[in-house]
């Protein structure tokens, strides 16, 4: 199998591809289905694996983005702590810090960090200082108390001006004094709000007083509807603050508050991706008056149904590593369909297709090998059965022996000729089953079976070999002994095939007598048919030869009658026409004389002949036919043409026959007929060429044109050209025909020129037509 799947050095891949395609055509349908299912499974697996890698890489990028968002959030929270710490330190070291410097600090911080909503200073005001404090600053609404409470502060509904009430007498107040950046005008009502009495900020302030650290409120909803976070830090009279919590509380001179928009902590601080969903959710069971999810930024683009169905939704929940911030960052993103790369699917299809193609080729090769093996086994059993039937049915005796000359097999004819029991013979030495002797042998003859085993070559039995069965007449046999070899080329026995020649000799004698009888009968029949054919050819020849002069006589007589019908008959033309008729009558007589000479095997009249003169005589005979047929005839007779040695009448007969055939060919073609007769000398041979512009000769006719009784004319007998061919060859010449390129046919007659040597040779020989 390996050799079948390996491309040889001298074999081109396209040839191997064609071999593979031919091999795959033998693959059964179930194997094709298996290969198809495997291809689909491999393609799907490879595509899924490839896309899993792509999605995993996309997931890594998503995790990095989520970590960046988390780091940005933590950084913003720590920045808030730092800003508040800086403000508290600045106010602690400079208690008389001007409002302008506070504003500038806060405004600069809000410009750099848009997530800052506002920063405020809460001074500590004792009960005895309340009146003076309220009068120390101008009020937007002088009729309203400055230090105030709001009964609905738990709902953070500070904008409801009807809810503000003067703060009752307390030992100490921490009123809202400064807001930077400034709040909206309608939020001025917050000025003077006692934050220490607020249910949200009050506990945080007290905790900040005791701890000396930055404390943070739980998330709350501000007046603009946004969720916020409040940072609180105390300002002490002495720096550093006392270590004891109670002492710290007594040293507090004020507090600073920084309110941070939770939305601002996240918005525009993660990668610009309209597919990200970012939110903050309560981590664990931390207490908060708000919902569990305090912030949720949904993606601007909705995922498609295909993305939801085929692609995963990535999610990351990252706890924020800030102790006072009990929330976790929730980032989600639907993997877009853009990550589906057709190249991966195409590569999976191609690669899996190549694997399945190789697997199909291997399966097809295995199927072919198994089929060939089964066919070989079937052929082996079939051949074995066929051989056994053949050995049982043939009339030759067959006997096989091993290298020890022990009998292994005898067919029925061998059992019959040897006259023994096969069960007795098998396994015994061959000389115990058969005896061979040689009639009239002058010397000892080697045993043919032993000689075959020794030489390893076939040995024929001698012609005088006789089989002598026990208690039976000797049989003259013929045959041979052939060696038997195994697949490794080792000799393992021999087979002897022989037959009784007595019946064969008898059949050969009978067949020879029957054959001689049929031969004699066939000779008698051929003689009878030959005589009949000869009589037919003679009758046809007489009719054909006499038809030409008789036709000329009729033409000349008709011309004479035509001249006599004129008002003034042309006596000379009438006489010339009648003389021509007499000449043709003489010619007919000469033809009959020649035919009689042919029948009586008389000699031809060999004379020197001028071929130009013969052509001129024929043109005179055919003048009337040419004129009535309106055929233009051009003659090109080479002057001084050598003579030929032939019979004048027969040469003119050939020329006239060729001329009339040309007339018939031209008349069968519409239009003006043209004919050319040309004589010349080519290679010491005198030639006559007859050309016409007729219909030409079919290509399948050229090879049979001169055969007897072959004609293309409707009423022709097929002897004219045959006789012309025979006449020309009788003079040592040649007659040929071909088609012209410009149309029509061309016949050429070639005759040997007259020479002294040739004259003597021709005069001494006798030829017949």
KOLKEPA-834624 format. One record per residue (C-alpha): residue number from 0; residue in one letter; x, y negated, z. Coordinates in steps of 0.2 Angstrom, whole numbers, m for minus. Each point is the difference from the previous one (the first is absolute). Layout:
(NUM, A, (X, Y, Z));
...
END
This chain:
(0, X, (0, 0, 0));
(1, X, (14, m12, 4));
(2, X, (7, 2, m18));
(3, X, (m17, m4, m7));
(4, X, (m2, m16, 10));
(5, X, (18, m7, m3));
(6, X, (3, m10, m16));
(7, X, (15, 6, m9));
(8, X, (14, m11, m6));
(9, X, (m4, 2, m18));
(10, X, (m19, m1, 2));
(11, X, (m8, m17, m1));
(12, X, (m13, m4, 14));
(13, X, (m15, m3, m12));
(14, X, (2, 18, m6));
(15, X, (0, 6, 19));
(16, X, (m15, m11, 3));
(17, X, (m9, 8, m15));
(18, X, (5, 17, 8));
(19, X, (m7, m5, 17));
(20, X, (m17, m6, m9));
(21, X, (m1, 16, m8));
(22, X, (3, 9, 16));
(23, X, (m13, m10, 9));
(24, X, (m13, 5, m12));
(25, X, (1, 17, 6));
(26, X, (m4, m5, 18));
(27, X, (m17, 6, 6));
(28, X, (m13, m12, 5));
(29, X, (0, 4, 19));
(30, X, (19, m5, 0));
(31, X, (m4, m16, m9));
(32, X, (m13, m4, 13));
(33, X, (13, 4, 14));
(34, X, (13, m11, m8));
(35, X, (m13, m14, m2));
(36, X, (m6, 1, 18));
(37, X, (19, 1, 6));
(38, X, (3, m15, m11));
(39, X, (m14, m10, 7));
(40, X, (5, 5, 18));
(41, X, (18, m4, m2));
(42, X, (m4, m17, m9));
(43, X, (m12, m4, 15));
(44, X, (12, 5, 13));
(45, X, (15, m9, m8));
(46, X, (m11, m15, m3));
(47, X, (m7, 0, 18));
(48, X, (18, 2, 6));
(49, X, (6, m14, m10));
(50, X, (m14, m11, 5));
(51, X, (2, 5, 18));
(52, X, (18, m6, m1));
(53, X, (m6, m16, m8));
(54, X, (m13, m2, 14));
(55, X, (12, 4, 13));
(56, X, (12, m14, m6));
(57, X, (m15, m11, m1));
(58, X, (m4, 5, 18));
(59, X, (18, m4, 6));
(60, X, (m3, m18, m8));
(61, X, (m16, m1, 9));
(62, X, (8, 5, 17));
(63, X, (13, m13, m3));
(64, X, (m13, m13, m4));
(65, X, (m10, 4, 16));
(66, X, (16, m1, 10));
(67, X, (4, m17, m7));
(68, X, (m17, m6, 5));
(69, X, (2, 7, 17));
(70, X, (17, m8, 2));
(71, X, (m7, m16, m6));
(72, X, (m14, 1, 12));
(73, X, (11, 4, 15));
(74, X, (12, m14, m6));
(75, X, (m15, m13, 0));
(76, X, (m5, 6, 17));
(77, X, (18, m3, 7));
(78, X, (1, m16, m8));
(79, X, (m16, m6, 9));
(80, X, (8, 5, 16));
(81, X, (16, m9, m4));
(82, X, (m10, m16, m5));
(83, X, (m10, 0, 16));
(84, X, (16, 3, 10));
(85, X, (9, m14, m8));
(86, X, (m15, m12, 3));
(87, X, (m1, 5, 18));
(88, X, (18, m2, 3));
(89, X, (0, m17, m9));
(90, X, (m15, m6, 12));
(91, X, (8, 8, 15));
(92, X, (17, m9, m2));
(93, X, (m9, m16, m6));
(94, X, (m16, m3, 10));
(95, X, (m3, m17, m7));
(96, X, (1, 6, m18));
(97, X, (m9, m11, m12));
(98, X, (m15, 5, m9));
(99, X, (8, m4, m17));
(100, X, (14, 12, 3));
(101, X, (m12, 14, 5));
(102, X, (m10, m3, m16));
(103, X, (16, 0, m11));
(104, X, (5, 16, 8));
(105, X, (m17, 8, m3));
(106, X, (m2, m7, m17));
(107, X, (17, 6, m6));
(108, X, (m3, 17, 7));
(109, X, (m17, 1, m9));
(110, X, (7, m5, m16));
(111, X, (14, 14, 1));
(112, X, (m12, 13, 7));
(113, X, (m18, m2, m8));
(114, X, (m7, 13, 12));
(115, X, (1, m13, 15));
(116, X, (m18, m7, 3));
(117, X, (5, m13, 13));
(118, X, (11, m3, 15));
(119, X, (m7, m8, 16));
(120, X, (7, m7, 16));
(121, X, (m10, 3, 16));
(122, X, (6, m11, 15));
(123, X, (m4, 5, 18));
(124, X, (m12, m13, 7));
(125, X, (m4, 1, 19));
(126, X, (m17, m5, 6));
(127, X, (6, m16, 7));
(128, X, (8, m4, m17));
(129, X, (m15, 3, m10));
(130, X, (m8, m17, m1));
(131, X, (17, m8, m4));
(132, X, (4, 13, m13));
(133, X, (m17, m2, m8));
(134, X, (2, m19, m1));
(135, X, (18, 1, m6));
(136, X, (m4, 5, m18));
(137, X, (m13, m8, m12));
(138, X, (m16, 11, m4));
(139, X, (m8, 1, m16));
(140, X, (m17, 1, 9));
(141, X, (2, m11, 16));
(142, X, (m16, 6, 7));
(143, X, (6, 18, 0));
(144, X, (10, 7, 15));
(145, X, (17, 4, m5));
(146, X, (4, 16, 10));
(147, X, (m15, 11, m4));
(148, X, (m6, 18, 0));
(149, X, (m11, 10, m13));
(150, X, (m12, 12, 7));
(151, X, (0, 10, m17));
(152, X, (19, 1, m1));
(153, X, (m1, 19, 1));
(154, X, (m7, m1, m18));
(155, X, (13, m13, m5));
(156, X, (m14, m11, m6));
(157, X, (10, m16, 5));
(158, X, (m7, m10, m15));
(159, X, (m17, 0, 8));
(160, X, (1, m18, 8));
(161, X, (m16, 3, 10));
(162, X, (9, 13, 10));
(163, X, (13, m11, 7));
(164, X, (m2, m4, 19));
(165, X, (12, m10, 12));
(166, X, (12, 12, 9));
(167, X, (m5, 2, 18));
(168, X, (12, m5, 14));
(169, X, (15, 12, 0));
(170, X, (17, 0, 9));
(171, X, (9, m1, m17));
(172, X, (m4, m1, m19));
(173, X, (9, 4, m15));
(174, X, (m9, m10, m14));
(175, X, (3, 1, m18));
(176, X, (9, m15, m4));
(177, X, (10, 0, m17));
(178, X, (m4, 10, m16));
(179, X, (14, 0, m13));
(180, X, (m3, 3, m14));
(181, X, (m16, m10, 3));
(182, X, (m17, 9, 0));
(183, X, (m14, m6, m10));
(184, X, (m10, m15, 6));
(185, X, (m15, 10, 6));
(186, X, (12, 10, 11));
(187, X, (5, m15, 10));
(188, X, (m12, 6, 13));
(189, X, (14, 12, 6));
(190, X, (10, m15, 7));
(191, X, (m2, 2, 19));
(192, X, (m6, 18, 0));
(193, X, (7, 8, 16));
(194, X, (8, 16, m8));
(195, X, (4, 7, 18));
(196, X, (m19, 2, 2));
(197, X, (m2, 8, m17));
(198, X, (m4, 19, 1));
(199, X, (12, 4, m14));
(200, X, (15, m12, 3));
(201, X, (m2, m2, 19));
(202, X, (6, 18, 5));
(203, X, (14, m1, m12));
(204, X, (6, m17, 7));
(205, X, (0, 7, 17));
(206, X, (10, 15, m5));
(207, X, (12, m12, m9));
(208, X, (2, m10, 16));
(209, X, (5, 15, 10));
(210, X, (11, 9, m13));
(211, X, (9, m15, m7));
(212, X, (m1, 8, m17));
(213, X, (m10, m2, m16));
(214, X, (m17, 8, 2));
(215, X, (m12, 3, m15));
(216, X, (m19, 0, 0));
(217, X, (m10, 14, m8));
(218, X, (m6, m5, m18));
(219, X, (m14, m12, 0));
(220, X, (m10, m9, m14));
(221, X, (4, m18, m2));
(222, X, (m12, m14, m4));
(223, X, (4, 2, m19));
(224, X, (m5, 18, 1));
(225, X, (18, 7, m1));
(226, X, (7, 13, 12));
(227, X, (14, m8, 10));
(228, X, (12, 5, 14));
(229, X, (5, m12, 14));
(230, X, (17, m1, 7));
(231, X, (2, m8, 17));
(232, X, (16, m5, 10));
(233, X, (1, m10, 16));
(234, X, (11, m15, 3));
(235, X, (8, m1, 17));
(236, X, (6, m15, 11));
(237, X, (17, 8, 2));
(238, X, (11, 9, m12));
(239, X, (2, 14, 1));
(240, X, (m16, 5, 7));
(241, X, (m1, 8, 18));
(242, X, (1, 19, 0));
(243, X, (m15, 3, 12));
(244, X, (m17, 0, m9));
(245, X, (m8, m11, 13));
(246, X, (14, m13, 0));
(247, X, (m1, 0, m19));
(248, X, (m19, m4, 1));
(249, X, (4, m15, 11));
(250, X, (13, m7, m11));
(251, X, (m11, 0, m16));
(252, X, (m1, m18, m7));
(253, X, (m9, 5, m16));
(254, X, (m2, 13, m14));
(255, X, (2, 1, m19));
(256, X, (m12, 9, m11));
(257, X, (4, 7, m18));
(258, X, (m15, 7, m10));
(259, X, (5, 11, m15));
(260, X, (m11, 5, m14));
(261, X, (0, 19, m2));
(262, X, (m4, m2, m18));
(263, X, (15, m12, m2));
(264, X, (11, 13, 7));
(265, X, (m4, 12, m14));
(266, X, (m6, m10, m15));
(267, X, (13, m3, m14));
(268, X, (13, 9, 10));
(269, X, (m1, 17, m8));
(270, X, (5, 4, m19));
(271, X, (m12, m8, m12));
(272, X, (m10, 15, m5));
(273, X, (m19, m1, m3));
(274, X, (m2, 18, 4));
(275, X, (6, m1, 19));
(276, X, (m13, 1, 14));
(277, X, (8, m8, 16));
(278, X, (m8, 0, 17));
(279, X, (3, 0, 19));
(280, X, (m9, 13, 10));
(281, X, (0, 2, 19));
(282, X, (13, 12, 5));
(283, X, (m6, 13, 13));
(284, X, (m13, m6, 13));
(285, X, (7, m18, 3));
(286, X, (m14, m12, 6));
(287, X, (m6, m13, m12));
(288, X, (m17, m9, m1));
(289, X, (1, 1, m19));
(290, X, (m3, 15, m12));
(291, X, (13, 13, m1));
(292, X, (6, m7, m17));
(293, X, (5, m18, 2));
(294, X, (6, m3, m17));
(295, X, (m3, 8, m17));
(296, X, (6, m7, m17));
(297, X, (m8, 10, m14));
(298, X, (8, 2, m17));
(299, X, (m6, m11, m14));
(300, X, (m1, 14, m12));
(301, X, (m11, 15, 2));
(302, X, (7, 17, m5));
(303, X, (m7, 9, m15));
(304, X, (m10, 16, 2));
(305, X, (15, 9, m9));
(306, X, (12, m6, 13));
(307, X, (m12, 5, 15));
(308, X, (m2, 17, m8));
(309, X, (17, 4, m5));
(310, X, (12, m10, 10));
(311, X, (3, m1, 19));
(312, X, (m3, m15, 11));
(313, X, (16, m4, 10));
(314, X, (m2, m6, 18));
(315, X, (12, m5, 14));
(316, X, (m4, m4, 18));
(317, X, (14, m9, 8));
(318, X, (m1, m5, 18));
(319, X, (7, m18, 3));
(320, X, (15, 1, 12));
(321, X, (m5, m15, 10));
(322, X, (m6, 4, 18));
(323, X, (m14, m13, 1));
(324, X, (m7, 4, m17));
(325, X, (m10, 16, 1));
(326, X, (m4, 2, m18));
(327, X, (7, 11, m14));
(328, X, (2, m6, m18));
(329, X, (m11, 10, m12));
(330, X, (6, m1, m18));
(331, X, (m9, 10, m14));
(332, X, (2, 0, m19));
(333, X, (m8, 10, m13));
(334, X, (13, 7, m12));
(335, X, (m3, m8, m17));
(336, X, (m2, 10, m16));
(337, X, (15, m9, m7));
(338, X, (11, 13, 9));
(339, X, (m7, 14, m11));
(340, X, (14, 1, m13));
(341, X, (m5, 8, m16));
(342, X, (18, 4, m3));
(343, X, (0, 12, 15));
(344, X, (m15, 9, m7));
(345, X, (8, 1, m17));
(346, X, (16, 6, 7));
(347, X, (m9, 13, 10));
(348, X, (m10, 6, m15));
(349, X, (16, 1, m11));
(350, X, (10, 9, 13));
(351, X, (m13, 12, 5));
(352, X, (m4, 3, m18));
(353, X, (18, 4, m4));
(354, X, (0, 12, 15));
(355, X, (m17, 8, m5));
(356, X, (7, 1, m18));
(357, X, (15, 10, 5));
(358, X, (m11, 10, 11));
(359, X, (m12, 4, m14));
(360, X, (15, 4, m11));
(361, X, (6, 12, 13));
(362, X, (m17, 8, 2));
(363, X, (m2, 1, m19));
(364, X, (17, 8, m1));
(365, X, (m5, 13, 14));
(366, X, (m17, 3, m9));
(367, X, (9, 3, m16));
(368, X, (13, 11, 8));
(369, X, (m13, 10, 9));
(370, X, (m11, 1, m16));
(371, X, (16, 5, m10));
(372, X, (4, 13, 13));
(373, X, (m18, 7, 0));
(374, X, (0, 0, m19));
(375, X, (17, 9, 0));
(376, X, (m7, 13, 12));
(377, X, (m16, 1, m11));
(378, X, (11, 1, m16));
(379, X, (10, 13, 9));
(380, X, (m14, 11, 4));
(381, X, (m8, m3, m17));
(382, X, (16, 4, m9));
(383, X, (2, 15, 11));
(384, X, (m17, 6, m4));
(385, X, (2, m4, m18));
(386, X, (16, 9, m1));
(387, X, (m8, 15, 9));
(388, X, (m15, 0, m12));
(389, X, (12, m2, m15));
(390, X, (11, 14, 6));
(391, X, (m15, 11, 2));
(392, X, (m7, m5, m17));
(393, X, (15, 0, m11));
(394, X, (4, 15, m11));
(395, X, (18, m1, 4));
(396, X, (7, 10, 15));
(397, X, (8, m10, 14));
(398, X, (11, 7, 13));
(399, X, (10, m10, 13));
(400, X, (15, 6, 11));
(401, X, (10, m8, 13));
(402, X, (19, m1, 1));
(403, X, (1, 18, 6));
(404, X, (m9, 5, m15));
(405, X, (m16, 5, 10));
(406, X, (m17, m2, m8));
(407, X, (m10, m14, 7));
(408, X, (m15, m1, m12));
(409, X, (m7, 9, m15));
(410, X, (m15, m7, m10));
(411, X, (m14, 12, m6));
(412, X, (9, 2, m18));
(413, X, (16, 5, 9));
(414, X, (m9, 13, 10));
(415, X, (m9, 7, m15));
(416, X, (16, 1, m11));
(417, X, (10, 7, 14));
(418, X, (m13, 12, 6));
(419, X, (3, m2, 19));
(420, X, (m9, m5, 15));
(421, X, (4, m18, 5));
(422, X, (0, 4, 18));
(423, X, (13, 13, m3));
(424, X, (11, m11, m11));
(425, X, (0, m16, 11));
(426, X, (16, m1, 11));
(427, X, (9, 15, m9));
(428, X, (15, m2, m11));
(429, X, (m5, m4, m18));
(430, X, (9, 15, m7));
(431, X, (m12, 11, 9));
(432, X, (m15, m8, m8));
(433, X, (6, m1, m18));
(434, X, (13, 8, m12));
(435, X, (7, m9, m15));
(436, X, (10, 8, m14));
(437, X, (6, m5, m17));
(438, X, (m3, 9, m16));
(439, X, (15, 4, m11));
(440, X, (11, m10, 12));
(441, X, (18, 3, m4));
(442, X, (7, m6, 16));
(443, X, (m7, m3, 18));
(444, X, (m11, m15, 2));
(445, X, (0, m10, 17));
(446, X, (m16, m1, 10));
(447, X, (m8, m16, m5));
(448, X, (m7, m4, 17));
(449, X, (17, 3, 9));
(450, X, (8, m11, m14));
(451, X, (m12, m14, 3));
(452, X, (3, 0, 18));
(453, X, (19, 0, m2));
(454, X, (0, m14, m13));
(455, X, (m14, m10, 6));
(456, X, (m6, m2, m18));
(457, X, (m14, 7, m10));
(458, X, (3, 17, m9));
(459, X, (m10, 6, m15));
(460, X, (m4, 19, m1));
(461, X, (9, 9, m15));
(462, X, (m10, 3, m15));
(463, X, (1, 19, 2));
(464, X, (m5, m1, 19));
(465, X, (m12, 14, 4));
(466, X, (m11, 2, 16));
(467, X, (m1, 18, 6));
(468, X, (m15, 2, 12));
(469, X, (m1, 17, 9));
(470, X, (m11, 13, m9));
(471, X, (m4, m12, m15));
(472, X, (6, m4, m17));
(473, X, (15, m13, m1));
(474, X, (m5, m17, m4));
(475, X, (11, m12, m11));
(476, X, (m1, m17, 9));
(477, X, (7, m17, m2));
(478, X, (2, m14, 13));
(479, X, (12, m9, 11));
(480, X, (6, m2, 18));
(481, X, (1, m18, 8));
(482, X, (8, m5, 16));
(483, X, (m10, m8, 14));
(484, X, (7, m15, 10));
(485, X, (m7, m8, 16));
(486, X, (0, m19, 3));
(487, X, (18, 0, 5));
(488, X, (5, 8, m16));
(489, X, (4, 17, 9));
(490, X, (m4, 16, m10));
(491, X, (m13, 10, 9));
(492, X, (m5, 12, m13));
(493, X, (m5, 4, m18));
(494, X, (m15, 2, m10));
(495, X, (m2, 13, m15));
(496, X, (m13, m3, m13));
(497, X, (m2, 14, m13));
(498, X, (m13, 6, m12));
(499, X, (m4, 16, m10));
(500, X, (4, m4, m19));
(501, X, (m9, 14, m8));
(502, X, (m17, m9, m1));
(503, X, (8, m16, m5));
(504, X, (9, 9, m15));
(505, X, (m16, 7, m5));
(506, X, (m9, m16, 0));
(507, X, (14, m9, m9));
(508, X, (m1, 13, m14));
(509, X, (m19, m2, m2));
(510, X, (2, m19, 0));
(511, X, (13, 1, m13));
(512, X, (m11, 11, m12));
(513, X, (m14, m12, 3));
(514, X, (10, m15, m4));
(515, X, (7, 7, m16));
(516, X, (m18, 4, m6));
(517, X, (m6, m18, 4));
(518, X, (16, m7, m9));
(519, X, (m4, 10, m16));
(520, X, (m18, m6, 1));
(521, X, (5, m18, 2));
(522, X, (11, 0, m15));
(523, X, (m14, 6, m11));
(524, X, (m11, m13, 6));
(525, X, (13, m14, m2));
(526, X, (3, 6, m18));
(527, X, (m18, m2, m4));
(528, X, (m2, m17, 8));
(529, X, (16, m6, m9));
(530, X, (m7, 5, m16));
(531, X, (m16, m10, 4));
(532, X, (9, m15, 5));
(533, X, (11, 0, m16));
(534, X, (m15, 1, m11));
(535, X, (m8, m15, 10));
(536, X, (16, m10, m1));
(537, X, (1, 4, m19));
(538, X, (m18, m6, m4));
(539, X, (3, m16, 11));
(540, X, (16, m4, m9));
(541, X, (m8, 3, m17));
(542, X, (m14, m12, 4));
(543, X, (11, m13, 7));
(544, X, (12, 0, m14));
(545, X, (m13, 0, m14));
(546, X, (m10, m14, 9));
(547, X, (13, m13, m3));
(548, X, (2, 2, m19));
(549, X, (m19, 3, m2));
(550, X, (m3, m16, 10));
(551, X, (12, m10, m12));
(552, X, (m9, 7, m15));
(553, X, (m17, m5, 6));
(554, X, (7, m18, 4));
(555, X, (8, m2, m17));
(556, X, (m16, 7, m9));
(557, X, (m10, m13, 10));
(558, X, (12, m13, m4));
(559, X, (m2, 4, m19));
(560, X, (m19, 0, 1));
(561, X, (1, m16, 9));
(562, X, (11, m7, m15));
(563, X, (m12, 7, m13));
(564, X, (m15, m9, 9));
(565, X, (8, m17, m4));
(566, X, (m7, m10, m14));
(567, X, (17, 1, m8));
(568, X, (9, 16, 6));
(569, X, (18, m1, 3));
(570, X, (5, 15, m11));
(571, X, (18, 0, 6));
(572, X, (m6, 1, 18));
(573, X, (m12, 14, m4));
(574, X, (13, 10, m9));
(575, X, (12, m3, 15));
(576, X, (m13, 6, 12));
(577, X, (m4, 16, m10));
(578, X, (19, 3, m2));
(579, X, (2, m1, 19));
(580, X, (m15, 12, 2));
(581, X, (9, 12, m12));
(582, X, (16, m2, 10));
(583, X, (m9, 4, 16));
(584, X, (m9, 15, m8));
(585, X, (18, 6, m5));
(586, X, (5, m3, 18));
(587, X, (m14, 11, 6));
(588, X, (5, 14, m12));
(589, X, (18, m2, 7));
(590, X, (m6, 1, 18));
(591, X, (m10, 16, m4));
(592, X, (16, 6, m9));
(593, X, (10, m4, 16));
(594, X, (m13, 8, 11));
(595, X, (1, 16, m10));
(596, X, (18, m1, 0));
(597, X, (m1, m2, 20));
(598, X, (m11, 16, 0));
(599, X, (11, 10, m11));
(600, X, (15, m7, 9));
(601, X, (8, m9, m15));
(602, X, (14, m13, 2));
(603, X, (m2, m18, 1));
(604, X, (6, m11, m15));
(605, X, (15, m9, 8));
(606, X, (5, m15, m10));
(607, X, (8, m17, 3));
(608, X, (m13, m12, 6));
(609, X, (m1, m19, 0));
(610, X, (m10, m4, 16));
(611, X, (m3, m18, m7));
(612, X, (m8, 7, m16));
(613, X, (m11, 13, 10));
(614, X, (m6, m15, 11));
(615, X, (m4, m10, m16));
(616, X, (m9, 15, m8));
(617, X, (m11, 2, 16));
(618, X, (m4, m19, 1));
(619, X, (m6, 2, m18));
(620, X, (m11, 14, 5));
(621, X, (m7, m9, 15));
(622, X, (m2, m17, m9));
(623, X, (m19, 1, m1));
(624, X, (m3, 6, 18));
(625, X, (12, m14, 6));
(626, X, (m9, m13, m10));
(627, X, (m18, 5, 5));
(628, X, (5, 1, 18));
(629, X, (7, m18, 0));
(630, X, (17, 6, 8));
(631, X, (15, m11, m2));
(632, X, (15, 12, m4));
(633, X, (18, m6, 1));
(634, X, (14, 11, m8));
(635, X, (18, m2, 4));
(636, X, (10, 12, m11));
(637, X, (18, m1, 3));
(638, X, (9, 0, m17));
(639, X, (13, 13, m4));
(640, X, (m7, 12, 12));
(641, X, (9, 17, 0));
(642, X, (m9, 15, m8));
(643, X, (m7, 14, 11));
(644, X, (m1, 19, m5));
(645, X, (m18, 5, 1));
(646, X, (m16, 5, m9));
(647, X, (m8, m16, m8));
(648, X, (m18, 5, 1));
(649, X, (1, 5, 18));
(650, X, (10, m17, 5));
(651, X, (m14, m10, m9));
(652, X, (m13, 11, 9));
(653, X, (8, m5, 17));
(654, X, (1, m19, m5));
(655, X, (m18, 0, m6));
(656, X, (m6, 9, 16));
(657, X, (9, m13, 11));
(658, X, (m7, m14, m10));
(659, X, (m18, 6, 1));
(660, X, (1, 3, 19));
(661, X, (6, m18, 1));
(662, X, (m15, m6, m10));
(663, X, (m12, 10, 11));
(664, X, (9, m8, 16));
(665, X, (m1, m18, m7));
(666, X, (m18, 2, m5));
(667, X, (m5, 5, 17));
(668, X, (6, m16, 7));
(669, X, (m10, m16, m3));
(670, X, (9, m15, m9));
(671, X, (12, m1, m14));
(672, X, (10, 16, m3));
(673, X, (19, 0, m3));
(674, X, (12, 14, m5));
(675, X, (18, 1, m3));
(676, X, (10, 13, m10));
(677, X, (19, m1, 2));
(678, X, (14, 10, m6));
(679, X, (18, 0, 6));
(680, X, (16, 9, 5));
(681, X, (3, 4, 18));
(682, X, (15, 11, 5));
(683, X, (2, 8, m17));
(684, X, (m19, 5, 0));
(685, X, (m12, m8, m12));
(686, X, (m15, m6, 9));
(687, X, (m18, m5, m4));
(688, X, (m10, m10, 13));
(689, X, (m18, m3, 0));
(690, X, (m7, m13, 12));
(691, X, (m18, m6, 3));
(692, X, (m9, m12, 11));
(693, X, (m14, 12, 4));
(694, X, (m6, 7, 17));
(695, X, (16, 10, 3));
(696, X, (2, 17, 8));
(697, X, (m5, 5, 18));
(698, X, (15, 5, 11));
(699, X, (m7, 17, 3));
(700, X, (m2, 4, m19));
(701, X, (18, m4, m4));
(702, X, (7, 17, 6));
(703, X, (m14, 10, m10));
(704, X, (0, m10, m15));
(705, X, (8, 13, m12));
(706, X, (m9, 15, 8));
(707, X, (m11, 10, m12));
(708, X, (m18, m4, 1));
(709, X, (2, m15, 11));
(710, X, (m8, m16, m6));
(711, X, (m7, m16, 7));
(712, X, (m12, m3, m15));
(713, X, (m18, 5, 1));
(714, X, (0, 11, m15));
(715, X, (18, 4, m2));
(716, X, (7, 18, 0));
(717, X, (17, m4, 8));
(718, X, (11, 8, m14));
(719, X, (6, m16, m9));
(720, X, (14, m5, 12));
(721, X, (4, 18, 4));
(722, X, (3, 3, m19));
(723, X, (10, m16, m2));
(724, X, (10, 4, 15));
(725, X, (4, 18, m7));
(726, X, (4, m7, m17));
(727, X, (12, m13, 7));
(728, X, (9, 13, 11));
(729, X, (1, 12, m15));
(730, X, (11, m14, m8));
(731, X, (11, m1, 15));
(732, X, (m8, m17, 5));
(733, X, (m10, m6, 15));
(734, X, (m18, m8, 2));
(735, X, (m3, m10, 15));
(736, X, (m14, m12, 7));
(737, X, (m1, m14, 13));
(738, X, (m10, m15, 5));
(739, X, (6, m17, m4));
(740, X, (1, m13, 14));
(741, X, (m9, m13, m10));
(742, X, (m14, 12, m4));
(743, X, (m3, 14, m12));
(744, X, (10, 16, m4));
(745, X, (16, 4, m9));
(746, X, (4, 16, m9));
(747, X, (18, 3, m6));
(748, X, (6, 14, m12));
(749, X, (19, 3, m1));
(750, X, (8, 11, m13));
(751, X, (18, 4, m2));
(752, X, (9, m9, m15));
(753, X, (6, 9, m15));
(754, X, (18, 6, 1));
(755, X, (10, 13, m10));
(756, X, (2, 11, 15));
(757, X, (m18, m2, 5));
(758, X, (m6, 3, m18));
(759, X, (9, 17, m1));
(760, X, (m7, 5, 17));
(761, X, (m18, m4, m4));
(762, X, (1, 7, m18));
(763, X, (6, 17, 7));
(764, X, (m14, 2, 13));
(765, X, (m18, 4, m2));
(766, X, (m13, m9, 10));
(767, X, (m19, 1, 0));
(768, X, (m13, m13, 5));
END
